């Protein structure tokens, strides 16, 4: 593992390599710690490059066995080699030549899970972003596109399955119980998309007929005995392939598409061409082991990685600064897929909740960076919510600005023009400018400028003049490296509603920027005047969350509650209630801190009962509407001098008042929910379960009685209901006999299933209060816990740091000290996982002074470690800056 090199890479410094690589031939001989790789790499000198130009290749911890040029072995004085690089001079004068490189690697001890490693008894690779250099010396960058041919040799008993990218070519037996398989991928790809999997695996298969009539074989590989749990993933894959043909005209291009599920994986999944490697969390599901959230996650991630076949693979990034070009665009595509598969409104609410919980704090803290960063020290640290989720929002805004038809035309142009190339954001945007005839130069700032814009709005109705005026003003706070901000193009979807909840009557519109139901904010200040408005309307702004901004609108409380009951845009209806609840909780938090007792508006409280009882609303929407903003959401809105204990007390107080006023309605809703005895993961059934469990939590909180939750736990016929009941018991009654009994029963039933045990660890890490730290420490000694498994670390330590504000942010700082020791320890083996979990401390400056100082001390302790990886050094220094 390399420690911090201190190198900073800048977008402005990009230049092509002197040599292209059109062809790569790889031979793997897999033999545990003594595995060998023979690479024959064809190089081609670019036009205008001198024949004397040296060749410098990337490596990372490699053991070099041999080097040859055009088949002639080089002596040791004819090259310079270190574990992290290979330099060759005196190259052939011919424009095209080959270099043969032999390396030895040790998959067994590769705990960083980058390059080639073993997960259990399975050999697998993870090469994004810079893992291929841990396999052989190479130009390990995304603009080097090559055609790969691969031969894998291994002991048949140890690894009967040998897989790589592309189409299978040949296979057969070798001497001494060994065998081989050869693969060829006809599509040029960057090294980060290379993949290899070898081991003993079970498999399910299916077939898909593409829109042009070709047959594509589909295979999903999992641990033996878990094949049935992959059937939903296969169904999601087939639906993804069909949807991409219908919505984007994209057809699969190989004879075979494979997915392999492994238990140790740094990411959710990887889109390697034709051979996707997945964290098994996003493949395996059945009603006994997976919740409805898990099913939805599998559907989304399967789709995401498949959609990368075009947005990421067929068209890839010129350099890593363009990462959002594949990730943000593909997140947009998988969001659209899930919206079509499920409820569009419910999906949009979930997206925005995630964006505000993860990306907004990132944009407002020390780790803020543009959707397309301009510099990085460690690229693994830029697989962020900004690149993915905000990147998706930027694509969504393009569609809003130019319209659905022009957007599709622009996407078609992008696919046709750049197929087989490595491209930039500018290449992407110009396609939409040409398709729509619109100038997107100001809009492009969404890619180039960090931070979340604030859109301040005031409204005024002049009865005598029959006018309604909206005044907009945009602003953005300074972010690291950016003190002066340029004006953004912000599309604001809107409606003016009358007292009956329908569109208010208006006449002439005065002011620039209004096009249909969108107001295009491009200036610092912008005024829109609606004439012929004879009744005071209620403005519904930012409908569908048309732009990722903070809306500062001093709307009357009664107007917000009106929207919460009558807005025909379900997202805006949810947003109105959510903002009203958030404002109430902030006020209650301040009251608690002042040693007072909060009082809550009965009108707001009654709306929760009204929504729960509304037969026109789908259960999934009701469940989201009834769920109050989380503690982290309130802390984000407060922004400074945050006291987690006061927030928790205020939130619990509002829950009690809501259920006191609405318990009869809640019980009636629960009684009315009709569920089938046959489990189905479909959206409608999942919505019913979600609503039932939200109401169960309310009722248990009010009664203070754990028995209904224990009864629900014992009677549950699926993991969704079982885990929801366990969560209620642990969050509200963790010291009771009922909670202890349920927790032990859960462990006893599922201790042999790693994915389910991740839930068991996580639910304990979330228990509020000071005592949870000691529980977490003890759980790190549990026989199923492993510091080598990213899922297990994320489920326990990651959950504790991100989802337990009162337990992690103990006033004595013990939570931070434990966390700092954990980060330093894990960094020695798996820097990528350590760095990503460390981002949990990005908002430390928002805490009240005592906690803030304790958090700073913990970060300083990490920063003082002399042998930090580049990954962790980068995060901790930016967090402290």
C-alpha positions in Angstrom: 0.0 0.0 0.0 1.3 3.4 -0.9 1.2 6.2 1.7 0.6 9.8 0.8 2.7 11.0 -2.1 1.6 14.6 -1.8 0.8 14.8 -5.5 -2.1 17.0 -6.6 -3.6 16.4 -10.0 -5.2 19.3 -11.8 -7.7 19.4 -14.6 -5.7 22.1 -16.4 -2.7 19.9 -16.6 -4.4 17.2 -18.7 -2.5 16.0 -21.8 -2.7 12.7 -23.8 0.0 10.1 -23.3 2.8 9.9 -25.9 1.8 6.3 -26.6 -1.7 4.8 -27.2 -2.5 1.2 -26.3 -4.7 -0.4 -28.9 -4.3 -4.0 -27.7 -3.8 -5.9 -24.5 -3.2 -9.6 -24.0 -3.2 -11.0 -20.4 -2.3 -14.4 -19.1 -3.2 -15.0 -15.4 -1.9 -18.1 -13.6 -3.8 -18.0 -10.3 -2.0 -19.8 -7.5 -2.8 -17.9 -4.2 0.1 -15.8 -2.9 2.2 -16.7 -5.9 -0.2 -15.7 -8.7 1.5 -14.5 -11.9 0.5 -12.2 -14.7 2.0 -12.1 -18.1 1.0 -9.0 -20.1 1.7 -8.4 -23.8 0.8 -4.8 -24.4 0.8 -3.2 -27.8 1.9 0.4 -27.9 1.5 2.9 -30.7 3.4 6.2 -30.8 1.1 9.1 -31.3 1.6 11.5 -34.2 4.2 14.1 -33.6 5.9 12.3 -30.7 9.6 11.8 -30.9 11.0 8.3 -31.2 13.2 9.2 -28.3 10.2 9.8 -26.0 10.5 7.5 -22.9 7.6 5.3 -21.7 6.6 5.6 -18.0 4.0 3.1 -16.7 2.0 3.1 -13.5 2.4 0.4 -10.8 1.3 -0.1 -7.3 3.2 -2.5 -5.1 4.1 -4.8 -7.9 6.9 -7.5 -8.0 8.5 -7.4 -11.5 9.5 -10.8 -12.9 10.5 -9.9 -16.5 10.4 -7.2 -19.2 10.8 -7.7 -23.0 10.3 -5.6 -26.0 9.1 -7.3 -29.2 9.9 -10.6 -27.6 13.5 -9.7 -26.6 14.2 -9.8 -22.9 15.7 -6.7 -21.4 18.7 -6.7 -19.0 18.2 -5.0 -15.6 20.3 -2.0 -16.8 17.9 -1.4 -19.7 14.9 -0.2 -17.6 14.1 1.4 -14.3 11.6 -0.4 -12.1 10.1 0.1 -8.7 7.0 -1.4 -7.2 5.1 1.8 -8.2 6.4 2.4 -11.7 8.3 1.2 -14.8 10.4 3.5 -17.0 11.6 2.4 -20.4 14.0 4.3 -22.7 15.6 3.4 -26.1 12.3 2.1 -27.5 12.0 0.8 -31.0 11.8 3.4 -33.8 8.8 1.6 -35.2 5.5 3.4 -34.6 4.0 0.2 -33.2 5.7 -2.3 -30.9 4.9 -4.7 -28.0 6.2 -4.9 -24.4 5.9 -8.1 -22.5 5.7 -7.7 -18.7 5.7 -10.4 -16.0 4.5 -9.6 -12.5 3.8 -11.5 -9.4 0.9 -10.6 -7.1 -0.6 -11.9 -3.8 -4.4 -11.9 -3.9 -4.6 -13.5 -0.5 -3.0 -10.6 1.5 -4.6 -7.8 -0.6 -6.9 -6.4 2.1 -7.2 -3.1 0.3 -9.6 -5.0 -2.1 -8.2 -3.1 -5.1 -6.6 -4.9 -8.1 -6.8 -8.7 -7.9 -7.8 -10.1 -4.5 -9.6 -13.0 -2.9 -13.0 -12.6 -1.3 -13.4 -15.9 0.7 -12.3 -18.4 -1.9 -13.2 -16.3 -4.9 -10.6 -14.4 -6.9 -12.0 -11.1 -8.1 -10.8 -7.7 -9.3 -11.7 -4.1 -8.6 -9.9 -1.8 -10.9 -11.8 1.5 -10.7 -10.3 4.0 -10.3 -6.6 2.9 -10.2 -6.6 -0.8 -9.4 -5.3 -2.1 -12.7 -1.8 -0.9 -11.8 -1.8 -3.4 -8.9 -2.0 -6.2 -11.6 0.6 -5.0 -14.2 2.5 -1.9 -15.2 0.2 0.2 -17.4 -1.0 3.6 -18.5 -3.7 3.3 -15.9 -6.0 6.1 -16.9 -9.5 6.2 -18.5 -8.5 7.7 -21.9 -6.4 4.7 -22.8 -8.9 2.4 -24.7 -7.7 -1.0 -25.7 -9.2 -4.3 -26.9 -8.5 -7.0 -24.3 -7.8 -10.7 -24.8 -7.5 -12.7 -21.6 -6.4 -16.2 -20.7 -7.0 -17.5 -17.1 -5.3 -20.6 -15.7 -6.2 -22.1 -12.3 -6.7 -25.4 -10.5 -10.0 -26.8 -11.5 -11.0 -28.0 -8.0 -10.2 -24.6 -6.6 -11.7 -22.4 -9.3 -14.0 -24.3 -11.8 -15.4 -21.0 -12.9 -13.1 -18.7 -14.9 -14.6 -15.4 -16.1 -13.5 -12.2 -17.7 -14.9 -9.4 -19.9 -16.5 -9.9 -23.3 -17.3 -13.2 -25.0 -15.9 -16.7 -24.1 -13.6 -18.0 -26.8 -11.9 -21.3 -25.6 -11.6 -23.4 -22.5 -10.0 -26.8 -21.7 -7.9 -28.9 -19.4 -4.2 -28.5 -18.6 -1.8 -30.8 -16.8 -1.8 -31.5 -13.0 -5.5 -30.7 -12.5 -5.3 -27.2 -14.0 -7.6 -25.8 -16.6 -8.0 -22.6 -18.7 -10.5 -20.2 -20.2 -10.0 -17.6 -22.8 -12.1 -14.4 -23.2 -12.1 -11.6 -25.8 -13.8 -8.2 -25.5 -14.2 -6.6 -29.0 -15.1 -3.2 -27.5 -12.1 -1.0 -26.6 -12.2 -0.1 -23.0 -10.1 1.6 -20.3 -8.2 -0.5 -17.8 -10.6 0.5 -15.0 -13.3 -1.7 -16.7 -11.1 -4.8 -16.8 -12.5 -7.7 -14.7 -11.6 -11.2 -13.7 -13.5 -13.6 -11.4 -12.4 -17.2 -10.6 -13.7 -19.6 -8.1 -16.4 -22.2 -7.2 -19.8 -20.5 -7.6 -23.4 -21.3 -8.2 -25.2 -19.7 -11.1 -28.7 -18.9 -12.4 -29.3 -18.0 -16.1 -31.8 -16.5 -18.4 -31.9 -15.1 -21.9 -32.9 -11.7 -23.3 -34.0 -11.0 -26.9 -32.7 -7.5 -27.9 -34.8 -5.1 -30.0 -32.9 -6.1 -33.1 -33.5 -9.8 -32.5 -30.2 -10.9 -31.0 -30.1 -13.3 -28.1 -28.0 -12.3 -25.1 -27.4 -14.9 -22.4 -27.7 -13.7 -18.8 -25.8 -15.2 -15.9 -25.7 -14.4 -12.2 -23.1 -16.1 -10.1 -23.4 -16.4 -6.3 -22.3 -18.6 -3.5 -23.6 -22.2 -3.7 -26.9 -22.5 -2.0 -27.9 -18.8 -2.6 -29.1 -19.2 -6.2 -32.8 -18.6 -5.4 -31.9 -15.4 -3.7 -30.6 -14.0 -7.0 -33.9 -14.4 -8.9 -35.1 -10.8 -8.1 -31.8 -9.5 -9.4 -32.3 -11.3 -12.6 -35.8 -10.0 -13.0 -34.5 -6.4 -12.4 -31.7 -7.0 -15.0 -34.2 -8.0 -17.7 -36.5 -5.1 -16.9 -33.5 -2.8 -17.0 -32.4 -4.0 -20.5 -36.0 -3.6 -21.8 -36.4 -0.2 -20.3 -33.1 1.1 -21.7 -34.2 0.0 -25.2 -37.6 1.7 -24.8 -36.5 5.0 -23.2 -33.0 5.6 -24.7 -32.8 3.2 -27.7 -29.8 1.5 -26.2 -29.3 -2.2 -27.0 -26.9 -4.6 -25.3 -23.9 -5.4 -27.5 -22.3 -8.7 -26.4 -23.5 -12.3 -26.5 -23.3 -12.6 -22.7 -23.9 -10.5 -19.7 -22.7 -11.7 -16.3 -23.0 -10.5 -12.7 -20.9 -12.0 -9.9 -21.8 -11.3 -6.2 -19.0 -11.3 -3.6 -19.1 -10.6 0.1 -16.1 -8.3 0.4 -16.3 -5.3 -1.8 -15.4 -1.6 -1.3 -18.3 -0.3 -3.4 -21.9 -1.2 -4.1 -21.0 -2.7 -7.5 -18.8 -2.2 -10.6 -19.8 -1.9 -14.2 -17.0 -3.8 -15.8 -17.8 -4.5 -19.5 -20.0 -7.6 -19.7 -18.9 -8.8 -16.2 -20.4 -6.7 -13.4 -18.9 -7.5 -9.9 -21.4 -6.7 -7.1 -21.3 -6.4 -3.4 -23.7 -9.3 -2.6 -25.9 -6.9 -0.7 -27.2 -5.7 -4.0 -27.9 -9.1 -5.5 -29.2 -11.5 -2.8 -32.8 -11.2 -1.6 -35.8 -13.2 -0.4 -38.6 -12.3 2.0 -36.9 -13.9 5.0 -33.6 -12.0 4.6 -34.2 -8.8 2.7 -36.3 -5.8 3.5 -38.3 -3.8 1.0 -35.6 -1.2 1.1 -33.1 -3.9 0.1 -35.3 -5.0 -2.8 -35.5 -1.4 -4.1 -31.8 -1.1 -3.7 -31.1 -4.2 -5.7 -33.4 -3.0 -8.5 -31.7 0.4 -8.6 -28.1 -0.8 -8.4 -28.6 -3.6 -11.0 -30.1 -1.0 -13.3 -27.4 1.5 -12.6 -24.5 -0.9 -13.4 -26.3 -2.2 -16.5 -27.0 1.4 -17.8 -23.3 2.1 -17.5 -22.8 -0.2 -20.5 -23.5 2.9 -22.6 -23.0 5.8 -20.2 -19.6 4.9 -18.9 -18.4 2.0 -21.0 -19.2 2.6 -24.6 -18.7 6.3 -23.9 -16.2 6.8 -21.1 -14.4 9.7 -19.4 -11.4 11.4 -20.9 -10.0 11.8 -17.3 -11.1 11.3 -13.8 -12.2 14.9 -13.5 -15.1 13.9 -15.8 -16.3 11.2 -13.4 -19.7 12.8 -13.1 -20.1 12.3 -16.9 -20.6 8.6 -16.3 -21.8 8.5 -12.7 -24.2 11.5 -12.5 -25.7 10.7 -15.9 -26.2 7.0 -14.9 -27.7 7.9 -11.5 -30.2 10.0 -13.4 -31.0 7.1 -15.7 -31.4 4.6 -12.8 -33.6 7.2 -10.9 -35.8 7.4 -14.0 -36.0 3.6 -14.2 -37.0 3.3 -10.6 -39.6 6.0 -11.0 -41.2 4.1 -13.9 -41.0 0.8 -12.0 -42.5 2.3 -8.8 -44.2 5.5 -7.8 -42.6 8.6 -9.4 -43.6 10.9 -6.6 -42.4 8.5 -3.8 -39.2 7.9 -5.7 -38.6 11.6 -6.0 -39.2 12.3 -2.4 -36.7 9.5 -1.5 -34.1 11.0 -3.9 -34.4 14.5 -2.4 -34.3 13.2 1.2 -31.0 11.4 0.4 -29.6 14.5 -1.5 -30.3 16.8 1.5 -29.0 14.3 4.0 -25.7 13.6 2.2 -24.9 16.0 -0.6 -26.1 19.3 1.0 -23.8 18.9 4.1 -21.0 18.0 1.7 -21.6 21.1 -0.3 -21.7 23.2 2.9 -18.6 21.8 4.5 -14.8 21.5 4.1 -15.2 18.6 1.6 -17.2 20.8 -0.9 -16.1 20.5 -4.5 -17.7 21.1 -7.9 -19.6 18.3 -9.7 -16.5 18.3 -11.9 -13.6 18.8 -9.6 -10.6 20.9 -10.8 -8.0 19.1 -8.7 -7.6 16.0 -6.5 -5.0 14.3 -4.5 -6.7 10.9 -4.3 -9.4 10.2 -6.9 -11.1 7.5 -4.7 -12.2 10.4 -2.5 -14.3 11.9 -5.3 -16.8 9.1 -5.5 -19.0 11.4 -3.6 -22.7 12.4 -3.3 -21.8 15.6 -5.2 -20.5 13.6 -8.2 -23.3 11.1 -8.1 -26.5 12.6 -6.7 -25.9 16.3 -7.5 -24.5 15.2 -10.9 -27.9 13.5 -11.5 -29.7 16.6 -10.5 -27.7 18.6 -13.0 -28.8 16.2 -15.8 -32.4 16.5 -14.6 -32.2 20.3 -14.9 -31.0 20.0 -18.5 -34.2 18.1 -19.3 -36.3 20.6 -17.4 -34.7 23.5 -19.3 -34.7 22.2 -22.8 -37.8 19.8 -22.6 -38.2 16.1 -22.8 -38.1 15.7 -26.6 -35.0 17.9 -27.1 -33.3 16.0 -24.2 -33.9 12.7 -25.9 -32.6 14.1 -29.2 -29.5 15.4 -27.3 -28.9 12.0 -25.8 -29.2 10.3 -29.1 -26.7 12.7 -30.6 -24.3 12.1 -27.7 -24.5 8.3 -28.2 -24.1 8.5 -32.0 -21.3 11.1 -31.9 -19.1 9.7 -29.1 -19.5 6.0 -29.2 -16.2 4.3 -28.5 -14.5 7.5 -27.2 -13.3 9.1 -24.0 -15.0 12.5 -23.6 -15.6 15.6 -21.5 -18.5 17.5 -19.9 -18.1 20.0 -22.8 -18.7 17.3 -25.3 -21.8 16.2 -23.4 -23.3 19.7 -23.1 -22.8 20.7 -26.7 -25.1 17.9 -27.8 -28.0 19.4 -25.9 -27.2 22.9 -27.2 -27.4 21.6 -30.7 -30.5 19.6 -30.0 -32.4 22.5 -28.4 -30.8 25.6 -29.9 -30.4 26.9 -26.3 -27.2 28.4 -24.8 -26.1 26.4 -21.8 -23.0 28.3 -21.0 -24.3 29.8 -17.8 -26.0 26.6 -16.9 -22.6 24.8 -17.2 -21.6 26.5 -13.9 -23.5 23.8 -12.1 -20.6 21.5 -13.2 -17.8 24.0 -12.5 -18.9 25.7 -9.2 -19.2 24.1 -5.8 -21.8 24.9 -3.2 -25.6 24.9 -2.8 -27.3 28.1 -4.0 -29.8 29.8 -1.8 -32.9 31.1 -3.5 -34.6 33.8 -1.4 -38.2 34.5 -2.3 -40.8 37.0 -1.2 -44.4 37.2 -2.4 -46.9 40.0 -2.4 -50.5 40.2 -3.5 -51.9 43.6 -4.4 -55.7 43.3 -4.1 -56.5 46.6 -5.7 -54.1 46.2 -8.6 -55.0 42.4 -8.9 -51.3 41.6 -9.2 -49.2 38.9 -7.5 -45.5 39.5 -7.4 -42.7 37.1 -6.8 -39.2 38.5 -6.1 -36.2 36.1 -6.4 -32.7 36.6 -5.2 -29.9 34.1 -5.6 -26.8 33.8 -3.4 -24.1 31.2 -2.7 -21.7 31.0 0.2 -17.9 30.7 -0.3 -16.6 27.1 -0.5 -13.0 25.9 -0.2 -11.0 27.5 -3.0 -14.0 29.6 -4.2 -14.7 32.8 -2.5 -16.5 34.7 -5.3 -19.4 32.9 -7.0 -20.9 33.5 -10.4 -24.7 33.7 -11.0 -26.4 30.4 -11.7 -29.2 29.4 -14.1 -31.8 28.0 -11.7 -35.0 26.4 -13.2 -37.9 26.8 -10.7 -41.0 24.9 -11.5 -44.0 26.6 -10.0 -47.8 26.9 -9.8 -50.1 29.4 -8.2 -53.0 27.7 -6.4 -56.4 29.1 -5.5 -58.4 28.4 -2.3 -59.9 25.3 -3.9 -56.4 23.8 -4.5 -56.7 24.3 -8.3 -54.6 26.6 -10.4 -55.4 30.2 -9.7 -56.6 32.4 -12.6 -54.0 34.8 -13.9 -53.5 37.1 -16.9 -50.5 38.8 -18.4 -47.1 37.9 -16.9 -44.5 40.7 -16.6 -40.8 39.9 -16.2 -38.3 37.7 -17.9 -37.6 34.1 -17.5 -41.1 32.5 -17.4 -41.6 29.6 -19.9 -44.7 27.5 -19.2 -44.5 26.2 -15.6 -40.8 27.1 -15.2 -39.2 30.3 -14.0 -35.6 30.6 -15.2 -33.6 32.5 -12.6 -30.4 33.8 -14.2 -29.9 37.1 -12.5 -29.0 38.2 -9.0 -32.5 39.6 -8.5 -35.5 38.8 -10.6 -39.1 39.9 -10.4 -42.1 38.2 -11.9 -45.5 40.0 -11.8 -48.7 38.1 -12.5 -51.6 40.4 -13.6 -55.3 39.6 -13.3 -55.0 37.9 -10.0 -58.2 38.7 -8.1 -57.8 36.2 -5.3 -54.6 35.8 -3.2 -52.9 32.6 -4.5 -50.7 30.2 -2.7 -47.4 29.8 -4.6 -46.1 26.3 -4.9 -42.4 26.7 -5.7 -39.6 24.3 -6.7 -42.2 21.7 -7.6 -40.6 18.3 -8.1 -37.4 19.8 -6.6 -36.6 21.2 -10.0 -33.2 22.5 -8.8 -30.9 21.4 -5.9 -31.1 24.7 -4.0 -32.0 25.9 -0.6 -35.4 27.7 -0.8 -35.6 30.6 1.6 -39.2 31.5 1.4 -40.8 33.2 4.4 -44.2 31.6 3.6 -47.1 32.0 5.9 -47.6 29.0 8.1 -51.2 28.6 7.0 -50.1 28.6 3.3 -47.6 25.9 4.0 -50.2 23.8 5.7 -52.6 24.5 2.9 -50.0 23.1 0.4 -49.5 20.1 2.7 -53.2 19.2 2.3 -54.0 20.4 -1.3 -51.0 20.7 -3.6 -51.5 18.4 -6.6 -47.8 18.0 -6.9 -47.2 15.2 -4.4 -43.5 16.1 -4.0 -44.4 19.7 -3.1 -47.1 18.4 -0.8 -44.6 16.4 1.1 -42.1 19.2 1.0 -44.6 21.6 2.5 -45.3 19.3 5.4 -41.6 18.4 5.9 -40.6 22.1 6.0 -43.4 22.9 8.5 -42.3 20.0 10.7 -38.7 21.1 10.4 -39.4 24.6 11.4 -41.4 23.4 14.3 -38.7 21.1 15.5 -36.0 23.8 15.3 -38.2 26.0 17.5 -38.8 23.1 19.9 -35.1 22.4 20.0 -34.3 26.0 21.0 -37.0 25.7 23.7 -35.5 22.5 25.1 -32.0 24.1 25.2 -33.6 27.0 27.2 -35.0 24.4 29.7 -38.5 25.1 28.5 -41.3 22.8 27.4 -42.1 23.0 23.7 -45.7 23.7 22.5 -46.8 22.5 19.1 -49.3 23.9 16.6 -52.4 21.7 16.7 -53.1 22.5 13.0 -49.8 20.9 12.0 -50.3 18.0 14.3 -53.8 17.3 12.9 -52.5 17.2 9.4 -50.7 14.0 10.1 -53.9 12.3 10.9 -55.6 13.8 7.9 -52.9 12.5 5.6 -52.9 9.0 7.2 -56.7 8.8 6.7 -56.8 10.2 3.1 -58.0 7.3 0.9 -56.8 9.1 -2.3 -53.1 8.9 -1.2 -51.0 5.8 -1.8 -49.7 4.1 1.4 -46.0 4.6 0.4 -46.6 8.4 0.2 -48.4 8.4 3.5 -45.5 6.6 5.1 -43.0 9.2 3.9 -45.2 12.1 4.9 -45.7 10.7 8.4 -42.0 10.2 8.9 -40.6 13.3 10.7 -37.3 14.9 9.6 -34.5 12.9 11.1 -32.2 14.3 13.7 -29.5 14.9 11.1 -31.9 16.8 9.0 -32.7 19.2 11.8 -29.0 19.6 12.7 -28.3 20.5 9.0 -31.1 23.2 9.1 -29.9 24.6 12.4 -26.4 24.8 10.9 -24.4 26.0 13.9 -24.1 25.4 17.7 -25.9 22.1 17.3 -26.9 20.1 20.4 -27.9 16.6 19.4 -29.5 15.8 22.7 -31.8 18.8 22.4 -32.8 17.8 18.9 -33.7 14.2 20.0 -35.8 15.5 22.9 -37.7 17.9 20.7 -38.3 15.2 18.0 -39.6 12.7 20.6 -41.8 15.4 22.0 -43.5 16.1 18.7 -44.0 12.4 18.0 -45.9 12.0 21.3 -48.1 15.0 20.5 -48.9 13.7 17.0 -49.9 10.3 18.2 -51.9 11.7 21.2 -54.0 13.7 18.8 -54.3 11.0 16.0 -54.0 7.6 17.7 -57.6 6.7 16.8 -57.0 7.5 13.1 -53.7 5.7 13.1 -55.2 2.6 14.6 -58.1 2.7 12.0 -55.6 3.0 9.2 -53.6 0.0 10.4 -56.8 -2.0 10.7 -57.8 -1.0 7.1 -54.5 -2.1 5.5 -55.2 -5.3 3.5 -52.1 -7.4 3.0 -51.7 -10.7 1.2 -50.5 -13.9 2.8 -48.2 -14.3 -0.2 -45.2 -12.0 0.0 -44.5 -9.7 -2.9 -41.8 -7.1 -3.2 -43.8 -4.9 -5.5 -44.1 -1.2 -4.8 -47.8 -1.3 -3.7 -47.2 -4.1 -1.2 -44.0 -2.5 0.1 -45.9 0.8 0.6 -48.5 -0.9 2.8 -45.8 -2.5 5.0 -44.0 0.9 5.3 -47.2 2.7 6.4 -48.1 -0.1 8.9 -44.7 0.0 10.5 -44.5 3.8 10.7 -47.8 3.8 12.6 -46.6 1.0 14.8 -43.6 3.1 15.8 -45.9 6.1 16.6 -48.2 4.0 18.7 -45.4 2.3 20.7 -43.8 5.7 21.3 -47.0 7.0 22.8 -47.9 4.0 24.9 -44.4 3.3 26.2 -45.3 -0.4 25.8 -42.9 -2.7 23.9 -45.3 -5.6 23.7 -47.0 -4.6 20.4 -43.6 -4.4 18.8 -42.5 -7.7 20.2 -45.8 -9.2 19.0 -45.1 -7.8 15.5 -41.6 -9.2 15.6 -42.8 -12.7 16.6 -45.6 -12.7 14.0 -43.6 -11.3 11.1 -43.5 -13.4 8.0 -40.9 -11.3 6.2 -37.7 -9.4 7.0 -39.3 -6.0 6.4 -41.8 -6.4 9.3 -39.4 -8.3 11.5 -36.6 -5.8 11.2 -39.0 -2.8 11.6 -40.3 -4.3 14.8 -36.8 -5.0 16.0 -35.8 -1.4 15.2 -38.7 -0.1 17.3 -37.7 -2.3 20.2 -34.1 -1.2 20.1 -34.6 2.5 19.4 -37.3 2.9 22.1 -37.0 0.0 24.6 -33.4 -1.3 24.3 -33.0 -2.2 28.0 -36.3 -4.1 28.3 -36.7 -7.8 28.4 -38.7 -7.7 25.2 -35.9 -6.0 23.2 -33.2 -8.2 24.6 -35.2 -11.3 23.8 -35.9 -10.2 20.2 -32.3 -9.2 19.6 -31.1 -12.6 20.8 -33.7 -14.4 18.7 -32.7 -12.4 15.6 -29.0 -13.3 16.1 -29.7 -17.0 16.7 -31.8 -17.2 13.6 -29.4 -15.4 11.2 -25.9 -15.7 12.6 -24.8 -17.7 9.6 -26.0 -15.0 7.1 -23.6 -12.1 6.8 -26.0 -9.7 5.1 -28.6 -10.1 7.7 -26.1 -9.9 10.5 -25.1 -6.5 9.1 -28.7 -5.4 10.0 -28.2 -6.8 13.5 -25.0 -4.8 14.0 -26.5 -1.6 12.5 -29.7 -1.6 14.6 -27.6 -1.7 17.8 -25.3 1.0 16.5 -28.3 3.3 16.2 -29.6 3.1 19.8 -29.6 6.7 21.0 -27.7 7.8 24.1 -24.3 7.6 25.8 -24.3 3.9 26.4 -24.2 2.8 22.8 -20.5 3.4 22.5 -19.7 0.6 24.9 -22.0 -1.6 23.0 -20.3 -0.8 19.7 -16.9 -1.5 21.2 -18.1 -4.9 22.5 -19.6 -5.7 19.1 -16.3 -5.3 17.4 -15.2 -8.4 19.4 -18.3 -10.4 18.2 -17.3 -13.6 16.4 -19.0 -12.5 13.2 -17.4 -9.1 13.1 -14.4 -8.6 10.8 -12.3 -5.6 10.1 -11.5 -7.1 6.7 -15.1 -6.8 5.5 -16.3 -3.3 4.4 -20.0 -4.2 4.8 -19.5 -5.2 8.4 -17.4 -2.0 9.2 -20.0 0.2 7.5 -22.9 -1.5 9.3 -21.4 -1.0 12.7 -18.9 1.8 12.8 -20.3 3.7 9.8 -23.9 3.5 11.1 -22.8 4.6 14.6 -21.0 7.7 13.2 -23.6 8.8 10.6 -26.9 7.6 12.1 -26.6 8.0 15.9 -26.1 11.7 16.7 -26.5 11.4 20.4 -24.4 8.3 20.8 -21.5 9.3 18.5 -21.5 12.9 19.6 -21.1 12.2 23.3 -20.3 15.3 25.3 -17.1 13.7 26.7 -15.7 13.1 23.2 -15.3 9.3 23.8 -17.2 8.5 20.5 -14.7 10.6 18.5 -11.7 9.0 20.2 -12.9 5.6 19.4 -13.7 6.6 15.9 -10.2 8.1 15.4 -8.5 4.9 16.6 -10.7 2.9 14.2 -9.8 5.0 11.2 -6.1 4.8 11.8 -6.3 1.1 12.3 -8.3 0.3 9.2 -6.3 2.7 7.1 -3.3 0.4 7.3 -5.2 -2.3 5.3 -8.1 -0.7 3.5 -7.6 3.1 2.9 -10.6 3.4 0.6 -13.1 2.2 3.2 -11.3 4.2 6.0 -11.5 7.4 4.0 -15.2 7.0 3.1 -16.2 6.3 6.7 -14.1 9.2 7.9 -16.3 11.6 5.9 -18.9 11.2 8.7 -17.0 14.0 10.5 -17.4 16.5 7.7 -19.9 18.6 9.7 -18.0 18.8 13.0 -17.8 22.6 12.9 -21.6 22.9 13.2 -21.5 21.3 16.7 -21.8 23.3 20.0 -18.3 24.4 21.3 -17.6 21.5 23.7 -18.3 18.8 21.2 -16.7 20.8 18.4 -13.4 20.9 20.3 -13.5 17.2 21.1 -14.2 16.4 17.4 -11.3 18.6 16.3 -8.9 16.8 18.7 -9.9 13.5 17.2 -9.3 14.7 13.7 -6.0 16.2 14.7 -5.0 12.8 16.2 -5.7 11.1 12.9 -3.8 13.8 11.0 -0.7 13.3 13.3 -0.4 9.7 12.2 2.9 9.5 10.2 1.9 6.7 7.8 -1.5 7.7 6.6 -2.6 6.6 3.2 -3.2 9.2 0.5 -6.9 8.5 0.8 -7.2 9.3 4.6 -4.6 12.1 4.6 -6.6 13.9 1.9 -9.9 13.7 3.7 -8.6 14.6 7.2 -6.6 17.6 6.0 -9.5 19.0 4.0 -11.8 18.4 6.9 -9.6 20.3 9.3 -8.7 23.1 6.8 
